[in-house]
């Protein structure tokens, strides 16, 4: 019943607002590894429900952490993406298409 404004564009107004808040917080605590890893976890958890431009923005944010200056953040990003891809498949191909492939 809530006003569906912003929904349907890829994740809903709440998810997009959460992503913006997480991105702002990540910029503010760029040197705090525990906070960055927690924020990374939130972004990866949003991936399965995202689509379109919102999905691309989330993937970009997570992929940028693969090149972070701290190795622990890079490893956490790589581990989170690896588990996500194993669980849900390639988000850009729809997820189900990747499950039937061997390799």
HELIX and SHEET records of a PDB file:
HELIX    1   1 UNK A   12  UNK A   28  1                                  17    
HELIX    2   2 UNK A   33  UNK A   47  1                                  15    
HELIX    3   3 UNK A   52  UNK A   64  1                                  13    
HELIX    4   4 UNK A   65  UNK A   67  5                                   3    
HELIX    5   5 UNK A   71  UNK A   88  1                                  18    
HELIX    6   6 UNK A   91  UNK A   93  5                                   3    
HELIX    7   7 UNK A   96  UNK A   99  1                                   4    
END                                                                             
